[in-house]
Amino acid sequence: MGVALMKIASPSSSSTAGGTASNGQNSESARTRNTKLRISKAYLPAVFPLCLERAEYVRRYDKIFVPCLLSWAGAQDDPFGTNGKLNTDVLSQLCQCIYPGVEIEPDGLEILQGIVRPFSQDSSSRFDDYCIV
């Protein structure tokens, strides 16, 4: 079973003042929540191509990718400022070493960046318009 991302239309952020409906009564349906999509490790299978080895690639993420990423961060001049340096080029180089012969699409690299940079301002900006199908 594969996971695919599908672009959806952004809902308008319309809510009535004070959460009251047009008739003056409180209505839960009149309220809307503006929440961002949280990219998590559950999205990891979407990074890799659909093949028999996909489960192995996901396991390799915990065993090899994360320690290599931490080693890269520790080798930087400012290891606590690596979120600003971590981009898809760095992730692509890491993936080439850890997953040789596996071609990861640019969207997959951006999902991976959202996973490893969860609190960065731009980590999920492109994924607000996607849902899992």
C-alpha positions as CSV (number, residue, x, y, z in Angstrom):
1,M,0.0,0.0,0.0
2,G,1.5,3.3,-1.0
3,V,1.0,6.8,0.2
4,A,0.4,9.5,-2.3
5,L,0.1,13.2,-1.8
6,M,-2.7,15.1,-3.5
7,K,-3.0,18.9,-3.8
8,I,-6.2,20.2,-2.3
9,A,-7.7,23.6,-2.4
10,S,-6.9,25.8,0.5
11,P,-10.0,26.5,2.7
12,S,-10.8,30.1,3.2
13,S,-10.2,31.2,6.8
14,S,-13.6,32.5,7.4
15,S,-14.9,32.7,10.9
16,T,-17.5,34.9,12.5
17,A,-16.5,37.3,15.2
18,G,-16.8,35.7,18.6
19,G,-17.9,32.4,17.2
20,T,-21.5,33.3,16.8
21,A,-23.7,32.4,13.9
22,S,-25.8,34.9,12.0
23,N,-28.7,34.2,14.3
24,G,-26.6,35.4,17.4
25,Q,-26.2,31.9,18.9
26,N,-22.9,30.2,19.5
27,S,-22.3,27.6,16.8
28,E,-19.4,25.2,16.5
29,S,-19.9,25.0,12.8
30,A,-19.3,28.8,12.5
31,R,-15.8,28.4,13.9
32,T,-12.9,27.3,11.8
33,R,-9.5,26.3,13.0
34,N,-6.4,27.4,11.2
35,T,-3.9,24.6,11.8
36,K,-0.8,23.8,9.8
37,L,-0.1,20.3,8.6
38,R,2.6,18.8,10.8
39,I,5.1,16.8,8.8
40,S,6.1,13.8,10.8
41,K,7.9,10.5,10.3
42,A,4.6,9.0,9.1
43,Y,5.3,10.8,5.8
44,L,8.6,9.0,5.3
45,P,7.4,6.3,3.0
46,A,6.3,9.1,0.6
47,V,9.9,10.1,0.2
48,F,11.0,6.9,-1.4
49,P,9.9,5.3,-4.7
50,L,7.3,2.6,-4.6
51,C,9.3,-0.6,-4.6
52,L,9.8,-3.8,-2.5
53,E,12.7,-2.2,-0.6
54,R,10.7,0.8,0.6
55,A,10.3,-0.7,4.1
56,E,14.1,-1.2,4.3
57,Y,14.6,2.4,3.3
58,V,12.4,3.6,6.1
59,R,14.2,1.4,8.6
60,R,17.5,2.7,7.3
61,Y,16.3,6.3,8.2
62,D,16.5,5.6,11.9
63,K,19.6,3.4,11.9
64,I,21.8,5.3,9.4
65,F,20.3,8.6,8.2
66,V,19.7,10.2,11.5
67,P,23.2,9.4,12.9
68,C,24.8,10.7,9.7
69,L,22.7,13.9,9.9
70,L,23.8,14.5,13.5
71,S,27.4,13.9,12.5
72,W,27.0,16.5,9.7
73,A,25.5,18.9,12.2
74,G,28.3,18.3,14.7
75,A,30.9,19.0,12.1
76,Q,29.6,22.4,11.3
77,D,31.2,25.6,12.8
78,D,27.9,26.4,14.5
79,P,26.2,23.1,15.2
80,F,23.2,24.8,16.9
81,G,22.6,27.0,13.8
82,T,22.4,24.1,11.3
83,N,18.7,24.6,10.5
84,G,19.7,27.6,8.4
85,K,22.2,25.5,6.5
86,L,20.2,22.4,6.1
87,N,18.6,22.5,2.7
88,T,17.6,20.0,0.0
89,D,21.2,20.0,-1.4
90,V,22.6,18.8,1.9
91,L,19.8,16.2,2.2
92,S,20.4,15.1,-1.4
93,Q,24.1,14.5,-0.7
94,L,23.2,12.5,2.4
95,C,20.6,10.4,0.6
96,Q,23.1,9.6,-2.2
97,C,25.5,8.2,0.3
98,I,22.9,6.3,2.4
99,Y,20.5,5.3,-0.3
100,P,22.8,4.6,-3.3
101,G,21.0,4.0,-6.6
102,V,17.7,5.4,-5.2
103,E,16.4,8.5,-6.9
104,I,14.5,10.7,-4.6
105,E,12.3,13.3,-6.2
106,P,12.6,17.0,-5.2
107,D,9.2,16.8,-3.4
108,G,10.5,13.9,-1.4
109,L,13.5,15.9,-0.4
110,E,11.3,18.7,0.8
111,I,9.2,16.2,2.8
112,L,12.4,14.9,4.3
113,Q,13.4,18.5,5.1
114,G,10.1,19.0,6.8
115,I,10.7,15.9,8.9
116,V,14.1,16.8,10.1
117,R,13.3,20.5,10.5
118,P,9.9,20.4,12.3
119,F,10.1,23.7,14.1
120,S,11.6,25.7,11.2
121,Q,9.3,28.4,9.8
122,D,9.5,27.2,6.2
123,S,9.6,23.4,6.9
124,S,5.9,22.8,6.2
125,S,5.1,25.8,4.0
126,R,4.6,23.8,0.8
127,F,2.7,21.1,2.5
128,D,-0.3,23.2,3.8
129,D,-2.0,22.4,0.5
130,Y,-1.5,18.6,0.5
131,C,-3.3,15.7,2.1
132,I,-2.6,11.9,2.2
133,V,-4.7,9.8,-0.1
